[in-house]
Amino acid sequence: MVSDFFLESSKSRSDKELLLNWEFLWKYREKIYSKVKEEEEKILELDFIEAKLKKDLNISQDIGQLVGEVIKKVGLNRYILKAPTGTRYVVSVQNAVNKRKIYQDTRVAADTSTLTIMKVLENKTDPVINAMLNENPGIVSYKDIGGLEKQLQQLKEVIELPLFNPEIFKQCGVKIPKGVLLYGPPGTGKTLLARSVSYNLKAKFLKIVASGIVDKYIGESARIIREIFSYAKLNSPCIVFIDEIDAIGGKRFSEGSSADREIQRTLMELLNQMDGFTEINDVKVIMATNRPDVLDPALLRPGRLDRKLNIPLPSKKALMEIFAIYFKKISNRGLINFEKIIDLCRNFNGADVRNLCTEAGLFAMRNERNFVKEDDLIKAAKKISYCKNLC
């Protein structure tokens, strides 16, 4: 070996040579150690990859499980479980499961054949609510809303003021409002107002499409409503925006199919959550509809929806403001007479004005231009007016 050779010849060498040999041996030792360390790291990496592959293999071989909800405990190791279909079963719990984590309304994973509770789901939020939270409202400042200054001010009084300055209501001796209803023709800016509130306020925002929470299984829609308000209370301040509320908020009647009765149960759960014994001052509700005449009177009463805001078709002045907001983002050339274009926009709403700018851009691209001229806007206004007359 190298070390033996240097040890045998050390007697016949000078101190300087011995020092050089010692330095050589030290460097050789460091080199060997570094190689050993590299090999150990490779072994650890291979062990990690092996463990991951085994875990992935076990997951791929696992049998799917049902997601259920615990109703209550009925024995030492017995619970009433509500299956996804709405049927209730008395089931047992696997020994490895921590029973202290199982209580009423806990979401669990159950075996498909025996319905034994195999796992407690830590995430208590329904996937439907997670989808609502992940929806991006976009960048909509208050300056991007034209012709609705009065409605915007009234909306801020009901939503923004109670959330961030509730003391002023207590000083005046006024009860804090809970919700607001936005109603009016399609395309007038109801959803845009809600999006602007979501963007400008530092609060959680849940956007719900009422037709999307209606489930075919009995009680599932009401459960989603409960979870929505439960999440809102735990993450206050929170704003709940329910679009197309007429899908679940219609007037109740004694006769109807099972689907109609499920919608009525959903409405009753919504009424209960909005007007329960517990105050929800940090949770505000905004509802929007095109058909306020079909809504249930119990939903419209003060205490649930304290303010009703009519979002009408824009006036000529409002149309000019809306057109200016969209037009500033468009590349244009030449003189453009805004009055002339707005005069062609009879019975236009805000969505029509936005479509007007889009159509003008398409006309410009058709003529191989990257800018809009006055003729493009006039053609677009005439086209949209003709299409509206066909409806």
C-alpha positions in Angstrom: 0.0 0.0 0.0 1.0 3.6 -0.4 1.1 4.3 3.3 3.3 1.2 4.0 5.8 2.3 1.4 6.1 5.8 2.9 6.4 4.4 6.4 9.3 2.0 5.5 11.2 4.7 3.7 10.6 7.4 6.3 13.8 6.5 8.3 16.1 7.2 5.3 14.5 10.5 4.3 14.9 14.1 5.6 12.3 16.0 7.5 11.4 18.1 4.4 10.7 14.9 2.4 8.7 13.5 5.3 6.6 16.6 5.4 5.9 16.4 1.7 5.0 12.8 2.0 2.6 13.6 4.8 0.9 16.2 2.8 0.5 13.8 -0.1 -1.0 11.2 2.2 -3.4 13.7 3.6 -4.6 14.8 0.2 -4.9 11.1 -0.8 -7.0 10.5 2.3 -9.3 13.4 1.6 -9.8 12.2 -2.0 -10.8 8.7 -0.8 -13.2 10.2 1.8 -14.8 12.4 -0.8 -15.4 9.4 -3.1 -16.9 7.5 -0.2 -19.2 10.4 0.6 -20.4 10.6 -3.0 -21.2 6.9 -3.0 -23.1 7.2 0.2 -25.2 10.1 -1.2 -25.9 8.0 -4.3 -27.0 5.1 -2.0 -29.3 7.4 0.0 -30.8 8.8 -3.2 -31.5 5.3 -4.6 -33.1 4.4 -1.3 -35.4 7.4 -1.5 -36.4 6.6 -5.1 -37.0 3.0 -4.1 -39.3 4.1 -1.2 -41.2 6.5 -3.5 -41.7 3.8 -6.1 -43.0 1.4 -3.5 -45.4 4.0 -2.2 -46.7 4.8 -5.7 -47.1 1.1 -6.4 -49.1 0.6 -3.2 -51.3 3.6 -4.1 -52.0 2.3 -7.6 -53.0 -1.1 -6.2 -55.3 0.4 -3.5 -59.0 -0.1 -3.9 -61.0 3.2 -4.1 -62.9 4.3 -1.0 -66.2 6.1 -0.5 -66.3 9.6 1.0 -69.0 9.8 3.7 -70.1 12.0 6.6 -70.4 11.0 10.2 -73.9 11.7 11.6 -73.3 10.7 15.3 -71.8 8.1 17.5 -74.1 5.3 18.7 -71.7 2.9 20.5 -68.2 2.1 21.6 -67.0 1.5 18.0 -70.2 2.3 16.1 -71.1 5.4 14.1 -74.0 6.4 11.8 -72.4 7.2 8.4 -74.2 9.1 5.6 -73.1 7.7 2.2 -72.8 9.9 -0.9 -76.2 8.6 -2.1 -77.9 9.9 1.1 -78.4 6.4 2.6 -77.4 6.1 6.3 -75.5 3.0 7.7 -74.3 1.9 11.1 -70.6 1.2 10.6 -67.5 0.4 12.6 -64.0 2.0 12.6 -60.7 0.4 11.8 -58.4 0.0 14.8 -55.6 2.1 13.3 -57.9 5.2 13.0 -57.8 7.8 15.8 -61.4 7.8 17.1 -60.8 11.1 18.9 -60.8 12.9 15.6 -64.3 11.5 14.7 -67.2 13.7 15.6 -70.4 15.0 14.0 -70.1 16.2 10.4 -66.6 14.7 10.1 -65.7 13.6 6.5 -64.3 10.1 6.4 -63.2 7.5 3.8 -65.0 4.2 4.1 -64.4 0.8 2.5 -66.5 0.1 -0.5 -67.7 -3.3 0.5 -68.0 -3.2 4.3 -68.3 0.6 4.7 -65.8 0.4 7.6 -64.2 3.8 8.3 -60.6 3.6 7.1 -59.4 7.2 7.3 -60.4 10.6 8.7 -60.2 13.3 6.0 -58.3 16.2 7.5 -59.5 18.6 4.8 -63.0 19.6 6.0 -63.7 21.9 3.1 -65.8 20.4 0.3 -64.0 20.4 -3.1 -66.8 22.5 -4.5 -65.8 25.3 -2.1 -62.1 24.9 -3.0 -63.1 25.5 -6.7 -65.0 28.7 -5.6 -61.9 30.0 -3.8 -59.6 29.3 -6.7 -61.6 31.4 -9.1 -59.8 34.6 -10.0 -62.1 37.6 -10.2 -59.6 39.6 -12.2 -58.3 43.1 -11.8 -61.5 45.3 -11.6 -61.0 48.6 -9.8 -63.8 51.0 -8.9 -62.6 53.2 -11.8 -63.4 50.4 -14.3 -67.2 50.7 -13.5 -69.0 53.4 -15.5 -72.4 54.9 -14.9 -73.1 53.1 -11.6 -71.7 55.6 -9.1 -74.9 55.7 -7.0 -75.3 51.9 -6.9 -71.6 51.4 -6.1 -71.8 53.8 -3.2 -74.8 52.0 -1.8 -73.1 48.7 -2.2 -70.0 49.9 -0.3 -72.3 51.2 2.5 -73.7 47.7 3.0 -70.6 45.5 2.4 -67.4 47.5 2.9 -68.4 49.8 5.8 -69.8 47.1 8.2 -66.7 44.9 7.6 -64.0 47.5 8.3 -65.8 50.1 10.4 -68.6 48.4 12.4 -68.2 50.8 15.3 -70.1 53.6 13.4 -73.2 51.4 13.3 -73.0 50.8 17.1 -72.6 54.5 17.7 -75.7 55.2 15.6 -77.6 52.4 17.2 -78.3 50.8 13.8 -78.2 47.1 13.2 -75.5 46.0 10.8 -76.9 44.9 7.4 -76.3 41.3 6.3 -76.8 41.3 2.5 -77.7 43.0 -0.7 -79.6 42.0 -3.8 -78.5 43.2 -7.2 -81.2 42.9 -9.8 -81.8 44.2 -13.3 -81.6 43.3 -17.0 -78.7 41.0 -18.2 -75.4 42.7 -19.0 -75.8 45.8 -16.8 -72.9 45.1 -14.5 -74.2 43.1 -11.5 -71.4 40.6 -11.6 -68.9 43.3 -12.4 -69.9 45.1 -9.2 -69.3 42.0 -7.2 -65.9 41.4 -8.9 -64.8 45.0 -8.1 -65.8 44.5 -4.4 -63.7 41.2 -4.4 -60.7 42.9 -5.9 -60.7 46.1 -3.8 -61.5 44.6 -0.3 -59.0 42.5 1.6 -61.4 39.8 2.5 -62.1 36.2 1.4 -64.5 36.0 -1.5 -66.6 33.0 -2.4 -68.3 33.1 -5.8 -71.2 30.7 -6.1 -73.4 29.9 -9.1 -76.7 28.9 -7.6 -77.5 26.3 -10.3 -74.1 24.6 -9.6 -74.8 23.6 -6.0 -78.0 21.8 -6.7 -77.3 18.1 -6.4 -79.4 15.1 -7.4 -78.9 13.4 -4.0 -81.2 14.4 -1.1 -79.5 16.7 1.4 -76.3 17.3 -0.5 -77.2 20.8 -1.7 -78.2 21.9 1.8 -74.9 20.4 3.1 -72.9 22.5 0.6 -74.7 25.6 1.8 -73.8 24.8 5.4 -70.2 24.2 4.5 -70.1 27.5 2.6 -71.2 29.5 5.5 -69.2 27.5 8.0 -66.1 28.3 5.9 -67.1 31.9 5.7 -67.5 32.2 9.5 -64.1 30.5 10.2 -62.3 32.8 7.6 -64.0 36.1 8.3 -64.2 38.7 7.0 -65.7 37.0 4.0 -68.0 37.9 1.2 -70.3 35.3 -0.3 -71.5 36.2 -3.8 -74.4 34.0 -5.1 -75.1 34.6 -8.8 -78.4 33.6 -10.5 -80.0 33.2 -7.1 -83.4 32.6 -8.8 -82.2 29.0 -9.5 -82.6 28.1 -5.8 -84.5 31.1 -4.4 -87.8 30.8 -6.2 -91.2 31.0 -4.5 -92.1 27.8 -2.5 -95.1 25.8 -3.3 -96.8 22.7 -1.9 -96.7 20.5 -4.9 -93.8 19.5 -7.2 -91.4 16.8 -8.1 -88.6 15.5 -5.9 -86.1 17.8 -7.6 -88.3 20.8 -6.7 -88.5 19.7 -3.1 -84.7 19.4 -3.0 -84.4 23.0 -4.3 -86.8 24.1 -1.6 -84.7 22.3 1.1 -81.7 24.1 -0.3 -83.5 27.5 0.0 -84.6 26.7 3.6 -81.0 25.9 4.6 -79.9 29.2 3.0 -82.6 31.1 4.9 -81.5 29.4 8.1 -77.8 30.2 7.6 -78.5 33.9 6.8 -80.9 34.4 9.7 -79.9 32.0 12.5 -79.5 32.7 16.2 -75.8 33.4 15.7 -74.8 36.9 14.4 -72.7 36.8 11.3 -71.6 40.4 11.1 -68.2 39.5 9.5 -69.9 37.6 6.6 -71.7 39.6 3.9 -73.9 38.1 1.2 -74.3 39.6 -2.3 -77.0 38.0 -4.6 -77.6 38.8 -8.2 -80.6 37.9 -10.4 -82.4 38.9 -13.6 -85.7 37.8 -12.2 -86.5 39.4 -8.8 -90.2 38.8 -9.3 -89.8 35.0 -8.9 -87.8 35.1 -5.6 -89.4 33.9 -2.4 -90.6 36.7 0.0 -88.8 35.1 2.9 -85.5 35.6 1.1 -86.2 39.3 0.2 -87.3 40.4 3.7 -85.1 42.9 5.7 -82.7 41.0 8.0 -81.6 38.8 5.2 -81.3 41.1 2.2 -81.4 44.5 3.8 -80.9 46.5 0.5 -82.1 45.9 -3.0 -80.2 47.7 -5.7 -81.7 48.1 -9.1 -79.0 48.0 -11.9 -80.9 49.5 -14.8 -80.0 49.9 -18.5 -77.4 52.7 -18.7 -78.4 56.2 -19.8 -76.7 58.1 -22.6 -74.2 59.6 -20.1 -73.5 56.2 -18.6 -73.0 54.7 -22.0 -70.5 57.4 -22.7 -68.6 56.6 -19.5 -68.6 52.9 -20.2 -67.5 53.4 -23.8 -64.6 55.6 -22.6 -63.4 52.9 -20.2 -63.2 50.2 -22.9 -62.1 52.5 -25.6 -58.9 53.7 -23.8 -57.5 50.2 -24.1 -58.0 50.1 -27.9 -55.4 51.2 -30.5 -57.0 53.9 -32.6 -56.2 56.5 -35.2 -58.0 59.6 -36.6 -60.8 61.7 -35.1 -63.6 59.7 -33.5 -67.0 61.3 -32.7 -68.1 59.6 -29.5 -71.6 61.3 -29.6 -72.2 59.9 -33.1 -71.4 56.4 -32.0 -73.4 56.5 -28.8 -76.4 57.8 -30.7 -76.4 54.5 -32.6 -76.3 52.5 -29.3 -80.0 52.5 -28.5 -81.1 50.1 -25.7 -77.4 49.0 -25.2 -76.2 47.6 -21.9 -72.6 47.5 -20.6 -71.9 44.2 -22.2 -73.1 45.4 -25.6 -70.7 48.4 -25.3 -67.8 46.0 -24.6 -68.9 43.8 -27.6 -69.0 47.0 -29.7 -65.3 47.5 -29.1 -64.5 43.9 -29.8 -66.5 43.9 -33.1 -64.7 47.1 -34.1 -61.3 45.4 -33.5 -62.4 42.5 -35.6 -63.4 44.8 -38.5 -60.0 46.4 -38.3 -58.2 43.0 -38.4 -60.3 42.0 -41.3 -59.0 45.1 -43.2 -55.4 44.1 -42.1 -55.0 47.0 -39.7 -53.8 46.9 -36.1 -55.8 50.0 -35.1 -59.4 51.0 -35.0 -61.0 53.9 -37.0 -64.4 55.6 -36.6 -65.9 53.6 -39.5 -65.1 50.3 -37.7 -67.0 51.5 -34.6 -70.0 52.7 -36.6 -70.2 49.3 -38.5 -69.9 47.4 -35.2 -72.7 49.6 -33.6 -75.0 48.9 -36.5 -74.3 45.2 -36.5 -75.0 44.8 -32.7 -78.2 46.9 -33.0 -79.4 44.7 -35.9 -78.7 41.5 -33.8 -80.5 42.9 -30.8 -83.6 43.6 -32.9 -83.7 40.0 -34.0 -84.0 38.8 -30.4 
